[in-house]
Amino acid sequence: MEDILVAPLVVGILFIGLPWLVLHYLTRWRTAATLTREDENLLDELHDLARRLEDRMTSIERIIAADDPNWKKGA
Amino acid sequence: MSASRTKFYLDKQNAKWLGVCAGIADYTGIDITWVRVGTVIFTLLGGFPWTLIAYWVTAWMADNKPYGLYENKEESDFWQGVRQSPARTTRDVRSKLRDIDRRMAAAETHYTSRNSRLAVEIDNLK
């Protein structure tokens, strides 16, 4: 009598419950953590842009400092 | 089209065997020694056939790291940060741009206020 109940339960858990669980978290992981190709390229470009702007800014600050040595105090 | 920098690669340049541990270290930024020691300890503590199987499957499925994927250390570190947390890296880039904006504004005010100072100096000469 018990076997009749246990067998469908085990089969249900094993073949429906577990794949469900795995696929559920797999899809969530895929939607949450992935960075698309466009995101990656955009981030690369922004990072490069920020680096170049910072270099330019540093050289501009150096030029201003050569022009007026105590400009940082006045700002 | 360059290769993806957010993928897992086998790191053959730093490999001891097939480059899986070196790849994990390169991907996550964890020190390579700890990855190897951890793998060995985990294998000895009862993961015996499974870690080996996982190692082989990973070595079989993953691509080799393309040669010259990063131009320099700074770039490689940056992408390691992206893999760890894209949100944090994006915030870092934004704060960098804001910092540049602030410095730019300081330079601008310096030049606009300097003109008035120059005018005062010219007045004094009269």
N, CA and C atoms of all chains as a GROMACS GRO file, in nm:
protein
  603
    1MET      N    1   0.083  -0.121   0.000
    1MET     CA    2   0.000   0.000   0.000
    1MET      C    3   0.087   0.126   0.000
    2GLU      N    4   0.190   0.123   0.089
    2GLU     CA    5   0.277   0.240   0.098
    2GLU      C    6   0.361   0.258  -0.028
    3ASP      N    7   0.400   0.142  -0.084
    3ASP     CA    8   0.483   0.146  -0.205
    3ASP      C    9   0.413   0.218  -0.318
    4ILE      N   10   0.283   0.199  -0.327
    4ILE     CA   11   0.207   0.261  -0.434
    4ILE      C   12   0.212   0.414  -0.422
    5LEU      N   13   0.215   0.460  -0.297
    5LEU     CA   14   0.221   0.605  -0.276
    5LEU      C   15   0.363   0.661  -0.294
    6VAL      N   16   0.459   0.582  -0.243
    6VAL     CA   17   0.597   0.631  -0.243
    6VAL      C   18   0.654   0.639  -0.384
    7ALA      N   19   0.624   0.538  -0.466
    7ALA     CA   20   0.683   0.534  -0.600
    7ALA      C   21   0.651   0.658  -0.686
    8PRO      N   22   0.525   0.698  -0.699
    8PRO     CA   23   0.498   0.818  -0.778
    8PRO      C   24   0.562   0.944  -0.719
    9LEU      N   25   0.568   0.946  -0.585
    9LEU     CA   26   0.626   1.062  -0.518
    9LEU      C   27   0.774   1.075  -0.554
   10VAL      N   28   0.846   0.962  -0.544
   10VAL     CA   29   0.990   0.963  -0.573
   10VAL      C   30   1.013   0.997  -0.720
   11VAL      N   31   0.934   0.932  -0.806
   11VAL     CA   32   0.948   0.959  -0.949
   11VAL      C   33   0.919   1.105  -0.979
   12GLY      N   34   0.815   1.157  -0.913
   12GLY     CA   35   0.778   1.298  -0.933
   12GLY      C   36   0.888   1.392  -0.891
   13ILE      N   37   0.944   1.366  -0.774
   13ILE     CA   38   1.052   1.454  -0.725
   13ILE      C   39   1.174   1.445  -0.816
   14LEU      N   40   1.208   1.319  -0.852
   14LEU     CA   41   1.329   1.295  -0.928
   14LEU      C   42   1.323   1.352  -1.070
   15PHE      N   43   1.208   1.331  -1.136
   15PHE     CA   44   1.204   1.365  -1.278
   15PHE      C   45   1.134   1.498  -1.309
   16ILE      N   46   1.058   1.549  -1.212
   16ILE     CA   47   0.993   1.678  -1.237
   16ILE      C   48   1.049   1.785  -1.144
   17GLY      N   49   1.052   1.753  -1.014
   17GLY     CA   50   1.096   1.852  -0.914
   17GLY      C   51   1.238   1.897  -0.933
   18LEU      N   52   1.330   1.801  -0.944
   18LEU     CA   53   1.472   1.837  -0.954
   18LEU      C   54   1.506   1.913  -1.082
   19PRO      N   55   1.464   1.862  -1.200
   19PRO     CA   56   1.493   1.940  -1.321
   19PRO      C   57   1.431   2.079  -1.316
   20TRP      N   58   1.312   2.087  -1.257
   20TRP     CA   59   1.245   2.216  -1.242
   20TRP      C   60   1.334   2.312  -1.162
   21LEU      N   61   1.380   2.261  -1.048
   21LEU     CA   62   1.464   2.342  -0.959
   21LEU      C   63   1.589   2.389  -1.033
   22VAL      N   64   1.654   2.294  -1.099
   22VAL     CA   65   1.780   2.325  -1.168
   22VAL      C   66   1.756   2.427  -1.279
   23LEU      N   67   1.653   2.401  -1.360
   23LEU     CA   68   1.625   2.491  -1.471
   23LEU      C   69   1.582   2.629  -1.424
   24HIS      N   70   1.506   2.630  -1.314
   24HIS     CA   71   1.462   2.757  -1.256
   24HIS      C   72   1.580   2.846  -1.220
   25TYR      N   73   1.676   2.785  -1.145
   25TYR     CA   74   1.791   2.866  -1.104
   25TYR      C   75   1.884   2.895  -1.220
   26LEU      N   76   1.888   2.803  -1.317
   26LEU     CA   77   1.970   2.824  -1.435
   26LEU      C   78   1.921   2.945  -1.514
   27THR      N   79   1.791   2.953  -1.535
   27THR     CA   80   1.737   3.067  -1.610
   27THR      C   81   1.757   3.197  -1.533
   28ARG      N   82   1.736   3.190  -1.400
   28ARG     CA   83   1.756   3.312  -1.321
   28ARG      C   84   1.900   3.359  -1.326
   29TRP      N   85   1.991   3.262  -1.319
   29TRP     CA   86   2.133   3.295  -1.323
   29TRP      C   87   2.168   3.356  -1.459
   30ARG      N   88   2.111   3.299  -1.564
   30ARG     CA   89   2.142   3.350  -1.698
   30ARG      C   90   2.090   3.491  -1.720
   31THR      N   91   1.971   3.519  -1.666
   31THR     CA   92   1.916   3.653  -1.688
   31THR      C   93   1.982   3.756  -1.598
   32ALA      N   94   2.026   3.712  -1.479
   32ALA     CA   95   2.076   3.810  -1.382
   32ALA      C   96   2.222   3.847  -1.405
   33ALA      N   97   2.306   3.746  -1.427
   33ALA     CA   98   2.450   3.772  -1.413
   33ALA      C   99   2.521   3.801  -1.544
   34THR      N  100   2.456   3.782  -1.656
   34THR     CA  101   2.532   3.793  -1.780
   34THR      C  102   2.539   3.938  -1.829
   35LEU      N  103   2.654   3.967  -1.884
   35LEU     CA  104   2.679   4.096  -1.944
   35LEU      C  105   2.675   4.072  -2.095
   36THR      N  106   2.589   4.141  -2.166
   36THR     CA  107   2.581   4.114  -2.310
   36THR      C  108   2.702   4.171  -2.381
   37ARG      N  109   2.714   4.131  -2.504
   37ARG     CA  110   2.827   4.175  -2.585
   37ARG      C  111   2.830   4.328  -2.599
   38GLU      N  112   2.711   4.385  -2.617
   38GLU     CA  113   2.701   4.532  -2.631
   38GLU      C  114   2.744   4.601  -2.502
   39ASP      N  115   2.698   4.545  -2.388
   39ASP     CA  116   2.738   4.601  -2.258
   39ASP      C  117   2.889   4.600  -2.244
   40GLU      N  118   2.946   4.487  -2.284
   40GLU     CA  119   3.090   4.472  -2.269
   40GLU      C  120   3.165   4.577  -2.353
   41ASN      N  121   3.120   4.593  -2.478
   41ASN     CA  122   3.186   4.690  -2.564
   41ASN      C  123   3.168   4.833  -2.512
   42LEU      N  124   3.047   4.861  -2.463
   42LEU     CA  125   3.019   4.994  -2.409
   42LEU      C  126   3.107   5.025  -2.288
   43LEU      N  127   3.118   4.926  -2.201
   43LEU     CA  128   3.199   4.943  -2.080
   43LEU      C  129   3.345   4.964  -2.118
   44ASP      N  130   3.390   4.887  -2.216
   44ASP     CA  131   3.528   4.901  -2.263
   44ASP      C  132   3.553   5.042  -2.314
   45GLU      N  133   3.458   5.092  -2.393
   45GLU     CA  134   3.472   5.226  -2.451
   45GLU      C  135   3.472   5.333  -2.343
   46LEU      N  136   3.380   5.320  -2.246
   46LEU     CA  137   3.372   5.418  -2.137
   46LEU      C  138   3.499   5.419  -2.053
   47HIS      N  139   3.549   5.300  -2.026
   47HIS     CA  140   3.672   5.289  -1.948
   47HIS      C  141   3.789   5.356  -2.020
   48ASP      N  142   3.796   5.331  -2.150
   48ASP     CA  143   3.902   5.390  -2.231
   48ASP      C  144   3.888   5.542  -2.235
   49LEU      N  145   3.765   5.587  -2.252
   49LEU     CA  146   3.738   5.731  -2.257
   49LEU      C  147   3.776   5.798  -2.126
   50ALA      N  148   3.737   5.737  -2.015
   50ALA     CA  149   3.769   5.794  -1.884
   50ALA      C  150   3.920   5.803  -1.865
   51ARG      N  151   3.990   5.699  -1.909
   51ARG     CA  152   4.135   5.699  -1.893
   51ARG      C  153   4.199   5.811  -1.975
   52ARG      N  154   4.152   5.826  -2.100
   52ARG     CA  155   4.210   5.930  -2.186
   52ARG      C  156   4.179   6.070  -2.134
   53LEU      N  157   4.054   6.089  -2.089
   53LEU     CA  158   4.016   6.220  -2.034
   53LEU      C  159   4.098   6.254  -1.912
   54GLU      N  160   4.123   6.152  -1.829
   54GLU     CA  161   4.201   6.176  -1.709
   54GLU      C  162   4.344   6.219  -1.744
   55ASP      N  163   4.400   6.152  -1.845
   55ASP     CA  164   4.534   6.189  -1.892
   55ASP      C  165   4.537   6.334  -1.939
   56ARG      N  166   4.437   6.370  -2.020
   56ARG     CA  167   4.429   6.508  -2.071
   56ARG      C  168   4.416   6.607  -1.957
   57MET      N  169   4.328   6.573  -1.861
   57MET     CA  170   4.304   6.662  -1.748
   57MET      C  171   4.432   6.683  -1.669
   58THR      N  172   4.507   6.576  -1.650
   58THR     CA  173   4.632   6.587  -1.575
   58THR      C  174   4.729   6.680  -1.647
   59SER      N  175   4.736   6.667  -1.780
   59SER     CA  176   4.830   6.754  -1.853
   59SER      C  177   4.781   6.899  -1.852
   60ILE      N  178   4.649   6.920  -1.858
   60ILE     CA  179   4.596   7.057  -1.851
   60ILE      C  180   4.627   7.119  -1.716
   61GLU      N  181   4.610   7.039  -1.610
   61GLU     CA  182   4.640   7.090  -1.475
   61GLU      C  183   4.788   7.126  -1.462
   62ARG      N  184   4.872   7.046  -1.528
   62ARG     CA  185   5.015   7.075  -1.524
   62ARG      C  186   5.044   7.208  -1.595
   63ILE      N  187   4.976   7.231  -1.708
   63ILE     CA  188   4.995   7.355  -1.783
   63ILE      C  189   4.950   7.475  -1.699
   64ILE      N  190   4.835   7.461  -1.633
   64ILE     CA  191   4.785   7.571  -1.549
   64ILE      C  192   4.881   7.597  -1.433
   65ALA      N  193   4.932   7.488  -1.374
   65ALA     CA  194   5.025   7.503  -1.262
   65ALA      C  195   5.152   7.573  -1.306
   66ALA      N  196   5.198   7.547  -1.429
   66ALA     CA  197   5.316   7.615  -1.480
   66ALA      C  198   5.286   7.764  -1.503
   67ASP      N  199   5.164   7.794  -1.541
   67ASP     CA  200   5.120   7.930  -1.568
   67ASP      C  201   5.107   8.009  -1.439
   68ASP      N  202   5.049   7.946  -1.339
   68ASP     CA  203   5.020   8.012  -1.212
   68ASP      C  204   5.041   7.910  -1.099
   69PRO      N  205   5.161   7.911  -1.037
   69PRO     CA  206   5.196   7.804  -0.943
   69PRO      C  207   5.098   7.786  -0.826
   70ASN      N  208   5.034   7.894  -0.779
   70ASN     CA  209   4.948   7.874  -0.663
   70ASN      C  210   4.800   7.878  -0.699
   71TRP      N  211   4.764   7.816  -0.811
   71TRP     CA  212   4.623   7.822  -0.853
   71TRP      C  213   4.535   7.729  -0.772
   72LYS      N  214   4.593   7.623  -0.717
   72LYS     CA  215   4.512   7.528  -0.640
   72LYS      C  216   4.457   7.592  -0.512
   73LYS      N  217   4.537   7.690  -0.457
   73LYS     CA  218   4.493   7.757  -0.333
   73LYS      C  219   4.373   7.845  -0.358
   74GLY      N  220   4.375   7.912  -0.473
   74GLY     CA  221   4.267   8.004  -0.503
   74GLY      C  222   4.136   7.934  -0.534
   75ALA      N  223   4.144   7.811  -0.586
   75ALA     CA  224   4.022   7.742  -0.628
   75ALA      C  225   3.937   7.697  -0.510
   76MET      N  226   3.643   4.190  -3.474
   76MET     CA  227   3.572   4.157  -3.349
   76MET      C  228   3.666   4.087  -3.253
   77SER      N  229   3.686   4.150  -3.139
   77SER     CA  230   3.778   4.091  -3.043
   77SER      C  231   3.706   3.983  -2.962
   78ALA      N  232   3.785   3.901  -2.894
   78ALA     CA  233   3.729   3.794  -2.813
   78ALA      C  234   3.664   3.850  -2.687
   79SER      N  235   3.566   3.777  -2.635
   79SER     CA  236   3.497   3.822  -2.514
   79SER      C  237   3.592   3.821  -2.394
   80ARG      N  238   3.578   3.924  -2.309
   80ARG     CA  239   3.665   3.932  -2.193
   80ARG      C  240   3.592   3.891  -2.066
   81THR      N  241   3.467   3.846  -2.081
   81THR     CA  242   3.393   3.802  -1.962
   81THR      C  243   3.370   3.651  -1.964
   82LYS      N  244   3.438   3.583  -2.054
   82LYS     CA  245   3.425   3.437  -2.063
   82LYS      C  246   3.532   3.369  -1.980
   83PHE      N  247   3.503   3.241  -1.947
   83PHE     CA  248   3.605   3.162  -1.878
   83PHE      C  249   3.700   3.101  -1.981
   84TYR      N  250   3.829   3.118  -1.958
   84TYR     CA  251   3.928   3.061  -2.048
   84TYR      C  252   4.025   2.973  -1.971
   85LEU      N  253   4.082   2.876  -2.043
   85LEU     CA  254   4.194   2.802  -1.987
   85LEU      C  255   4.317   2.889  -2.002
   86ASP      N  256   4.394   2.900  -1.895
   86ASP     CA  257   4.513   2.984  -1.899
   86ASP      C  258   4.636   2.896  -1.920
   87LYS      N  259   4.670   2.874  -2.047
   87LYS     CA  260   4.780   2.782  -2.077
   87LYS      C  261   4.916   2.841  -2.043
   88GLN      N  262   4.925   2.975  -2.038
   88GLN     CA  263   5.054   3.038  -2.012
   88GLN      C  264   5.101   3.014  -1.869
   89ASN      N  265   5.003   3.004  -1.775
   89ASN     CA  266   5.038   2.981  -1.635
   89ASN      C  267   4.999   2.841  -1.589
   90ALA      N  268   4.980   2.750  -1.684
   90ALA     CA  269   4.925   2.620  -1.650
   90ALA      C  270   5.027   2.530  -1.583
   91LYS      N  271   4.980   2.447  -1.487
   91LYS     CA  272   5.061   2.339  -1.434
   91LYS      C  273   5.030   2.212  -1.512
   92TRP      N  274   4.899   2.192  -1.538
   92TRP     CA  275   4.861   2.071  -1.610
   92TRP      C  276   4.781   2.105  -1.736
   93LEU      N  277   4.652   2.137  -1.718
   93LEU     CA  278   4.574   2.174  -1.836
   93LEU      C  279   4.529   2.321  -1.832
   94GLY      N  280   4.559   2.387  -1.721
   94GLY     CA  281   4.530   2.530  -1.713
   94GLY      C  282   4.395   2.564  -1.656
   95VAL      N  283   4.326   2.466  -1.595
   95VAL     CA  284   4.194   2.496  -1.538
   95VAL      C  285   4.208   2.582  -1.412
   96CYS      N  286   4.297   2.541  -1.321
   96CYS     CA  287   4.316   2.618  -1.198
   96CYS      C  288   4.368   2.758  -1.230
   97ALA      N  289   4.461   2.766  -1.324
   97ALA     CA  290   4.514   2.897  -1.364
   97ALA      C  291   4.403   2.980  -1.426
   98GLY      N  292   4.313   2.914  -1.499
   98GLY     CA  293   4.199   2.984  -1.559
   98GLY      C  294   4.105   3.038  -1.454
   99ILE      N  295   4.077   2.956  -1.350
   99ILE     CA  296   3.991   3.000  -1.241
   99ILE      C  297   4.053   3.120  -1.170
  100ALA      N  298   4.185   3.109  -1.144
  100ALA     CA  299   4.254   3.219  -1.077
  100ALA      C  300   4.248   3.346  -1.161
  101ASP      N  301   4.267   3.331  -1.291
  101ASP     CA  302   4.264   3.447  -1.381
  101ASP      C  303   4.124   3.505  -1.390
  102TYR      N  304   4.024   3.418  -1.389
  102TYR     CA  305   3.885   3.463  -1.402
  102TYR      C  306   3.840   3.539  -1.277
  103THR      N  307   3.869   3.483  -1.160
  103THR     CA  308   3.815   3.539  -1.037
  103THR      C  309   3.908   3.638  -0.969
  104GLY      N  310   4.038   3.628  -0.997
  104GLY     CA  311   4.131   3.716  -0.927
  104GLY      C  312   4.180   3.658  -0.796
  105ILE      N  313   4.139   3.534  -0.765
  105ILE     CA  314   4.190   3.465  -0.646
  105ILE      C  315   4.334   3.421  -0.676
  106ASP      N  316   4.419   3.424  -0.574
  106ASP     CA  317   4.558   3.385  -0.596
  106ASP      C  318   4.564   3.240  -0.643
  107ILE      N  319   4.648   3.215  -0.743
  107ILE     CA  320   4.652   3.083  -0.809
  107ILE      C  321   4.691   2.972  -0.713
  108THR      N  322   4.779   3.005  -0.617
  108THR     CA  323   4.822   2.904  -0.519
  108THR      C  324   4.702   2.853  -0.438
  109TRP      N  325   4.617   2.946  -0.394
  109TRP     CA  326   4.500   2.907  -0.314
  109TRP      C  327   4.405   2.820  -0.394
  110VAL      N  328   4.387   2.853  -0.523
  110VAL     CA  329   4.298   2.772  -0.606
  110VAL      C  330   4.351   2.629  -0.614
  111ARG      N  331   4.482   2.616  -0.635
  111ARG     CA  332   4.541   2.482  -0.649
  111ARG      C  333   4.535   2.405  -0.518
  112VAL      N  334   4.574   2.474  -0.409
  112VAL     CA  335   4.573   2.407  -0.278
  112VAL      C  336   4.430   2.365  -0.244
  113GLY      N  337   4.334   2.454  -0.270
  113GLY     CA  338   4.193   2.423  -0.244
  113GLY      C  339   4.147   2.303  -0.324
  114THR      N  340   4.184   2.297  -0.450
  114THR     CA  341   4.144   2.184  -0.534
  114THR      C  342   4.201   2.053  -0.481
  115VAL      N  343   4.330   2.057  -0.445
  115VAL     CA  344   4.394   1.934  -0.395
  115VAL      C  345   4.330   1.890  -0.264
  116ILE      N  346   4.310   1.985  -0.171
  116ILE     CA  347   4.249   1.950  -0.042
  116ILE      C  348   4.109   1.894  -0.062
  117PHE      N  349   4.032   1.959  -0.148
  117PHE     CA  350   3.895   1.915  -0.174
  117PHE      C  351   3.895   1.774  -0.234
  118THR      N  352   3.990   1.747  -0.322
  118THR     CA  353   4.000   1.615  -0.382
  118THR      C  354   4.033   1.509  -0.277
  119LEU      N  355   4.128   1.543  -0.186
  119LEU     CA  356   4.169   1.448  -0.083
  119LEU      C  357   4.059   1.426   0.020
  120LEU      N  358   3.977   1.529   0.042
  120LEU     CA  359   3.874   1.518   0.146
  120LEU      C  360   3.746   1.450   0.095
  121GLY      N  361   3.753   1.382  -0.016
  121GLY     CA  362   3.636   1.304  -0.055
  121GLY      C  363   3.573   1.344  -0.186
  122GLY      N  364   3.627   1.447  -0.250
  122GLY     CA  365   3.572   1.480  -0.381
  122GLY      C  366   3.639   1.400  -0.491
  123PHE      N  367   3.704   1.287  -0.450
  123PHE     CA  368   3.802   1.225  -0.539
  123PHE      C  369   3.764   1.209  -0.686
  124PRO      N  370   3.667   1.127  -0.723
  124PRO     CA  371   3.658   1.119  -0.870
  124PRO      C  372   3.596   1.245  -0.929
  125TRP      N  373   3.512   1.313  -0.850
  125TRP     CA  374   3.430   1.421  -0.908
  125TRP      C  375   3.510   1.544  -0.945
  126THR      N  376   3.609   1.580  -0.862
  126THR     CA  377   3.688   1.697  -0.898
  126THR      C  378   3.768   1.672  -1.025
  127LEU      N  379   3.818   1.548  -1.036
  127LEU     CA  380   3.893   1.513  -1.157
  127LEU      C  381   3.804   1.518  -1.280
  128ILE      N  382   3.682   1.463  -1.266
  128ILE     CA  383   3.588   1.464  -1.378
  128ILE      C  384   3.554   1.608  -1.415
  129ALA      N  385   3.526   1.689  -1.313
  129ALA     CA  386   3.493   1.830  -1.338
  129ALA      C  387   3.611   1.900  -1.407
  130TYR      N  388   3.732   1.866  -1.361
  130TYR     CA  389   3.852   1.925  -1.420
  130TYR      C  390   3.862   1.892  -1.569
  131TRP      N  391   3.843   1.764  -1.600
  131TRP     CA  392   3.853   1.723  -1.740
  131TRP      C  393   3.744   1.783  -1.827
  132VAL      N  394   3.622   1.781  -1.773
  132VAL     CA  395   3.510   1.836  -1.850
  132VAL      C  396   3.534   1.985  -1.877
  133THR      N  397   3.582   2.057  -1.773
  133THR     CA  398   3.610   2.199  -1.793
  133THR      C  399   3.720   2.219  -1.897
  134ALA      N  400   3.826   2.138  -1.886
  134ALA     CA  401   3.939   2.149  -1.980
  134ALA      C  402   3.893   2.118  -2.121
  135TRP      N  403   3.795   2.028  -2.132
  135TRP     CA  404   3.748   1.987  -2.264
  135TRP      C  405   3.655   2.092  -2.324
  136MET      N  406   3.574   2.156  -2.238
  136MET     CA  407   3.473   2.248  -2.289
  136MET      C  408   3.522   2.391  -2.309
  137ALA      N  409   3.612   2.436  -2.219
  137ALA     CA  410   3.651   2.577  -2.226
  137ALA      C  411   3.754   2.600  -2.337
  138ASP      N  412   3.754   2.721  -2.390
  138ASP     CA  413   3.853   2.758  -2.492
  138ASP      C  414   3.981   2.804  -2.424
  139ASN      N  415   4.087   2.802  -2.502
  139ASN     CA  416   4.212   2.858  -2.450
  139ASN      C  417   4.203   3.010  -2.450
  140LYS      N  418   4.272   3.069  -2.354
  140LYS     CA  419   4.274   3.215  -2.349
  140LYS      C  420   4.347   3.269  -2.472
  141PRO      N  421   4.282   3.358  -2.549
  141PRO     CA  422   4.348   3.411  -2.669
  141PRO      C  423   4.476   3.485  -2.632
  142TYR      N  424   4.576   3.470  -2.716
  142TYR     CA  425   4.703   3.535  -2.688
  142TYR      C  426   4.689   3.687  -2.703
  143GLY      N  427   4.742   3.761  -2.605
  143GLY     CA  428   4.735   3.906  -2.611
  143GLY      C  429   4.594   3.961  -2.600
  144LEU      N  430   4.513   3.899  -2.510
  144LEU     CA  431   4.375   3.945  -2.491
  144LEU      C  432   4.375   4.084  -2.426
  145TYR      N  433   4.468   4.106  -2.336
  145TYR     CA  434   4.479   4.237  -2.272
  145TYR      C  435   4.611   4.303  -2.310
  146GLU      N  436   4.603   4.435  -2.328
  146GLU     CA  437   4.724   4.506  -2.368
  146GLU      C  438   4.820   4.522  -2.252
  147ASN      N  439   4.766   4.544  -2.133
  147ASN     CA  440   4.854   4.563  -2.017
  147ASN      C  441   4.785   4.514  -1.890
  148LYS      N  442   4.861   4.526  -1.780
  148LYS     CA  443   4.813   4.479  -1.650
  148LYS      C  444   4.688   4.553  -1.605
  149GLU      N  445   4.686   4.684  -1.630
  149GLU     CA  446   4.573   4.766  -1.587
  149GLU      C  447   4.443   4.717  -1.650
  150GLU      N  448   4.449   4.688  -1.779
  150GLU     CA  449   4.331   4.641  -1.851
  150GLU      C  450   4.286   4.504  -1.800
  151SER      N  451   4.384   4.418  -1.776
  151SER     CA  452   4.351   4.285  -1.725
  151SER      C  453   4.286   4.294  -1.588
  152ASP      N  454   4.336   4.383  -1.501
  152ASP     CA  455   4.274   4.404  -1.370
  152ASP      C  456   4.133   4.459  -1.383
  153PHE      N  457   4.116   4.553  -1.476
  153PHE     CA  458   3.985   4.612  -1.496
  153PHE      C  459   3.881   4.506  -1.531
  154TRP      N  460   3.916   4.417  -1.623
  154TRP     CA  461   3.818   4.316  -1.665
  154TRP      C  462   3.797   4.210  -1.559
  155GLN      N  463   3.898   4.188  -1.476
  155GLN     CA  464   3.879   4.098  -1.363
  155GLN      C  465   3.774   4.157  -1.269
  156GLY      N  466   3.780   4.288  -1.249
  156GLY     CA  467   3.680   4.357  -1.168
  156GLY      C  468   3.541   4.348  -1.230
  157VAL      N  469   3.535   4.359  -1.362
  157VAL     CA  470   3.407   4.348  -1.432
  157VAL      C  471   3.347   4.210  -1.409
  158ARG      N  472   3.431   4.107  -1.417
  158ARG     CA  473   3.380   3.971  -1.398
  158ARG      C  474   3.332   3.950  -1.256
  159GLN      N  475   3.401   4.012  -1.160
  159GLN     CA  476   3.359   3.997  -1.020
  159GLN      C  477   3.229   4.070  -0.995
  160SER      N  478   3.219   4.196  -1.038
  160SER     CA  479   3.098   4.273  -1.015
  160SER      C  480   3.086   4.384  -1.120
  161PRO      N  481   3.004   4.360  -1.224
  161PRO     CA  482   2.989   4.463  -1.327
  161PRO      C  483   2.934   4.594  -1.270
  162ALA      N  484   2.844   4.583  -1.170
  162ALA     CA  485   2.782   4.703  -1.113
  162ALA      C  486   2.887   4.791  -1.046
  163ARG      N  487   2.978   4.726  -0.972
  163ARG     CA  488   3.080   4.805  -0.902
  163ARG      C  489   3.175   4.874  -1.001
  164THR      N  490   3.211   4.800  -1.106
  164THR     CA  491   3.301   4.859  -1.206
  164THR      C  492   3.236   4.978  -1.275
  165THR      N  493   3.106   4.963  -1.304
  165THR     CA  494   3.035   5.074  -1.368
  165THR      C  495   3.034   5.196  -1.278
  166ARG      N  496   3.012   5.173  -1.148
  166ARG     CA  497   3.015   5.285  -1.052
  166ARG      C  498   3.154   5.349  -1.049
  167ASP      N  499   3.258   5.265  -1.054
  167ASP     CA  500   3.395   5.317  -1.054
  167ASP      C  501   3.418   5.409  -1.174
  168VAL      N  502   3.373   5.362  -1.292
  168VAL     CA  503   3.393   5.442  -1.413
  168VAL      C  504   3.317   5.574  -1.400
  169ARG      N  505   3.195   5.566  -1.346
  169ARG     CA  506   3.116   5.689  -1.329
  169ARG      C  507   3.185   5.786  -1.233
  170SER      N  508   3.238   5.734  -1.123
  170SER     CA  509   3.302   5.824  -1.027
  170SER      C  510   3.429   5.885  -1.088
  171LYS      N  511   3.495   5.810  -1.174
  171LYS     CA  512   3.613   5.863  -1.243
  171LYS      C  513   3.573   5.980  -1.333
  172LEU      N  514   3.465   5.961  -1.407
  172LEU     CA  515   3.418   6.067  -1.496
  172LEU      C  516   3.374   6.190  -1.416
  173ARG      N  517   3.310   6.166  -1.301
  173ARG     CA  518   3.268   6.279  -1.217
  173ARG      C  519   3.387   6.355  -1.162
  174ASP      N  520   3.491   6.279  -1.127
  174ASP     CA  521   3.613   6.343  -1.077
  174ASP      C  522   3.674   6.432  -1.185
  175ILE      N  523   3.674   6.383  -1.309
  175ILE     CA  524   3.726   6.462  -1.420
  175ILE      C  525   3.641   6.589  -1.437
  176ASP      N  526   3.511   6.573  -1.425
  176ASP     CA  527   3.420   6.688  -1.437
  176ASP      C  528   3.450   6.794  -1.332
  177ARG      N  529   3.474   6.748  -1.209
  177ARG     CA  530   3.505   6.839  -1.099
  177ARG      C  531   3.636   6.915  -1.125
  178ARG      N  532   3.738   6.842  -1.169
  178ARG     CA  533   3.867   6.906  -1.196
  178ARG      C  534   3.856   7.005  -1.312
  179MET      N  535   3.776   6.966  -1.412
  179MET     CA  536   3.753   7.054  -1.526
  179MET      C  537   3.687   7.183  -1.480
  180ALA      N  538   3.588   7.171  -1.391
  180ALA     CA  539   3.520   7.289  -1.339
  180ALA      C  540   3.616   7.378  -1.262
  181ALA      N  541   3.707   7.316  -1.186
  181ALA     CA  542   3.806   7.393  -1.110
  181ALA      C  543   3.895   7.472  -1.204
  182ALA      N  544   3.938   7.407  -1.314
  182ALA     CA  545   4.023   7.476  -1.412
  182ALA      C  546   3.946   7.592  -1.477
  183GLU      N  547   3.820   7.565  -1.504
  183GLU     CA  548   3.738   7.669  -1.568
  183GLU      C  549   3.722   7.791  -1.478
  184THR      N  550   3.688   7.766  -1.351
  184THR     CA  551   3.671   7.880  -1.259
  184THR      C  552   3.802   7.954  -1.240
  185HIS      N  553   3.912   7.877  -1.242
  185HIS     CA  554   4.042   7.943  -1.228
  185HIS      C  555   4.062   8.044  -1.341
  186TYR      N  556   4.030   8.002  -1.464
  186TYR     CA  557   4.054   8.093  -1.576
  186TYR      C  558   3.955   8.208  -1.581
  187THR      N  559   3.831   8.184  -1.540
  187THR     CA  560   3.734   8.294  -1.544
  187THR      C  561   3.762   8.394  -1.432
  188SER      N  562   3.801   8.344  -1.312
  188SER     CA  563   3.827   8.437  -1.202
  188SER      C  564   3.961   8.508  -1.220
  189ARG      N  565   4.053   8.444  -1.291
  189ARG     CA  566   4.185   8.504  -1.312
  189ARG      C  567   4.171   8.633  -1.395
  190ASN      N  568   4.077   8.636  -1.488
  190ASN     CA  569   4.055   8.755  -1.568
  190ASN      C  570   4.022   8.876  -1.482
  191SER      N  571   3.938   8.852  -1.381
  191SER     CA  572   3.902   8.964  -1.294
  191SER      C  573   4.023   9.008  -1.213
  192ARG      N  574   4.106   8.911  -1.171
  192ARG     CA  575   4.225   8.946  -1.095
  192ARG      C  576   4.322   9.028  -1.182
  193LEU      N  577   4.329   8.987  -1.309
  193LEU     CA  578   4.413   9.059  -1.405
  193LEU      C  579   4.364   9.203  -1.420
  194ALA      N  580   4.233   9.220  -1.426
  194ALA     CA  581   4.175   9.354  -1.438
  194ALA      C  582   4.212   9.441  -1.318
  195VAL      N  583   4.209   9.380  -1.199
  195VAL     CA  584   4.247   9.454  -1.078
  195VAL      C  585   4.393   9.497  -1.086
  196GLU      N  586   4.479   9.405  -1.132
  196GLU     CA  587   4.621   9.438  -1.143
  196GLU      C  588   4.646   9.552  -1.243
  197ILE      N  589   4.572   9.550  -1.354
  197ILE     CA  590   4.586   9.656  -1.454
  197ILE      C  591   4.540   9.790  -1.396
  198ASP      N  592   4.431   9.785  -1.319
  198ASP     CA  593   4.381   9.907  -1.253
  198ASP      C  594   4.486   9.965  -1.159
  199ASN      N  595   4.556   9.876  -1.087
  199ASN     CA  596   4.658   9.922  -0.994
  199ASN      C  597   4.774   9.990  -1.066
  200LEU      N  598   4.801   9.949  -1.189
  200LEU     CA  599   4.911  10.007  -1.264
  200LEU      C  600   4.880  10.147  -1.314
  201LYS      N  601   4.752  10.177  -1.328
  201LYS     CA  602   4.714  10.308  -1.384
  201LYS      C  603   4.754  10.424  -1.292
   0.00000   0.00000   0.00000
